[in-house]
Amino acid sequence: MVISYRILKDNTEKKQGTITVADPSRPQSLKFLQSVKKMTWNYLGEYDNIIKAMSKEFVDKLLLKM
């Protein structure tokens, strides 16, 4: 994930840049006798956790750059 940011103060740009956060997700495969519905719910649950972790990592990196 690549995020571009700009920090403004009194309508003037103080700082800008980009922050890159690696995506730790891995491909999902259907296991033997596993339904597609269950696999989809597992994927969505894992995806939600990955997005939360990536967001936290972004905020941490942004705070270090400030």
VENQUI-V328068 format. One record per residue. N is the residue number from 0. RES is the residue in three letters. SS is DSSP state (H for helix, E for strand, L for the rest). PHI is phi in degrees with one decimal (* if undefined). Layout:
N/RES/SS/PHI
N/RES/SS/PHI
//
This chain:
0/MET/L/*
1/VAL/E/-117.1
2/ILE/E/-119.9
3/SER/E/-96.9
4/TYR/E/-135.6
5/ARG/E/-137.5
6/ILE/E/-109.9
7/LEU/E/-111.3
8/LYS/E/-142.3
9/ASP/L/54.0
10/ASN/L/60.1
11/THR/E/-121.8
12/GLU/E/-77.9
13/LYS/E/-94.8
14/LYS/E/-157.5
15/GLN/E/-146.6
16/GLY/E/171.2
17/THR/E/-130.6
18/ILE/E/-125.1
19/THR/E/-109.3
20/VAL/L/-121.9
21/ALA/L/-72.5
22/ASP/L/-93.6
23/PRO/L/-84.0
24/SER/L/-68.0
25/ARG/L/-129.5
26/PRO/L/-62.8
27/GLN/L/-97.7
28/SER/L/-128.9
29/LEU/L/-76.2
30/LYS/L/-84.5
31/PHE/L/-59.0
32/LEU/L/63.0
33/GLN/L/-101.8
34/SER/L/-78.0
35/VAL/H/-64.6
36/LYS/H/-61.3
37/LYS/H/-65.7
38/MET/H/-62.0
39/THR/H/-63.3
40/TRP/H/-63.9
41/ASN/H/-63.0
42/TYR/H/-62.9
43/LEU/H/-64.2
44/GLY/H/-65.2
45/GLU/H/-66.6
46/TYR/H/-61.0
47/ASP/H/-60.7
48/ASN/H/-65.8
49/ILE/H/-65.2
50/ILE/H/-62.3
51/LYS/H/-62.3
52/ALA/H/-66.4
53/MET/H/-65.8
54/SER/H/-64.4
55/LYS/H/-63.1
56/GLU/H/-63.1
57/PHE/H/-61.9
58/VAL/H/-62.4
59/ASP/H/-61.4
60/LYS/H/-66.2
61/LEU/H/-65.5
62/LEU/H/-63.5
63/LEU/H/-69.0
64/LYS/H/-80.1
65/MET/L/-79.2
//
